Amino acid sequence: MAASKAALLLGRPEALTLHWYLATIESTKDPEALRTVAEALKAFAATLDDGRAKDAAGPFLAAIKSTRDPNALEALAEGLGALPVKLSDRQAKEAIEPFLDALKETSIKPPAFKALAEGLKALPVKPDDSQTRELVKQFLAITKGGASGSDLKALGAGLKAFTTTLSESQASDAVAPLLTAMQSTENPSELQVLAEGLGALPAKLTDSQAQEAVEPFLAAIKGSTNPYTLQTLAEGLSVLPVKLSDTQAKEFAEPFVVALSSNTGSLLTRDLGAAVEALPARIEVIKPLLAAMNSNTDPFSQYALGSGMRGIAKLGEDQAMELVEPFLTAIEASINKGIANHIALEGLVAAFGALPARLDDRRAQETIRLFVRESVSRRRIRLRCRLS
């Protein structure tokens, strides 16, 4: 493998012959070695004519049939997918079957699922309907198997990779089992992964399906004040292909307001800011947060709220204009609280600066006046401190 690695580093994969690469594929099952060969072949596969590309496909297919190692299959699929060749129906079946057999292993772990899904994505063939159902079924089984943390992220990445290969009808068929799984759990991490899978499907949800997708998030977030739970649920909800009603948006924002009020002066406020930033960019979500800033007296909580609202950059201009006056009111209230509240003011200014709104002359002058007043007030307070 040293030779192929050197050829890649030097940018000269063609320095080694096609025969050398294919012989290496036939003689090793080591995933890293196969990945190196696949990378080298991808670098000059476009220079192969039809005859040489077909000759190269044979060893790849033979190697795929002879292994069930997920990482080896992924590497081989990447190499085969790089070849400018169209597989026959028989060859396509031979290429996909080892992946499905590996998926049926009862001991398969999330990273292995991700490798197999990435491999299926790289193959120059598309799975049929029954193969698609098998992959979704296996994904759901692993999700329910107690996966957590990085394993769940691997699962989500794997499903997202696979869904790009689906037809519209296959994607529509995958919606129902994902929704059923979402309805049966309140685990925030599971909901986030399932939402990522659902959001990646090239399928449009019906109104009733959209409602089914949102309900588990609203149920899971009720009463929660843990910043990590809130952030996980916010990230999951934000990738769902749904539009929240005004009522749902307010309902989802409420726990964030409560959490910031109950964690005053806590280091957790920083994490809550990250959770707020993950919220969907909706005016119905932002308005309660701004109101909370005016009623909250803890500068760290206010800063977390303000800095977290930078996601408003995703708002449309009309909605952004609706928030200009509430922001200016909140900024003025923060300035009136004096120099001790400059931390909160920084968070507000960060959010206001992200607002995609063009100020008219009156509002621009009003904004300048506020900040000039703030600057003068801070100088006076510092002077009094020095004279006392």
Secondary structure by P-SEA (a helix, b strand, c coil): caaaaaaaaacccccccaaaaaaaaaccccaaaaaaaaaaaaaccccccaaaaaaaaaaaaaaaaacccaaaaaaaaaaaaaccccccaaaaaaacaaaaaaaacccccaaaaaaaaaaaaaccccccaaaaaaaaaaaaaaaaccccaaaaaaaaaaaaaaaaaccaaaaaaaaaaaaaaaaacccaaaaaaaaaaaaaccccccaaaaaaaaaaaaaaacccccaaaaaaaaaaaaaccccccaaaaaaaaaaaaaaaaaaccccaaaaaaaaaaaccccaaaaaaaaaaaaacccaaaaaaaaaaacccccccaaaaaaaaaaaaaaaaaaaaacccaaaaaaaaaaaaaaccccccaaaaaaaaaaaaaaaaaaaaaaaaaaac
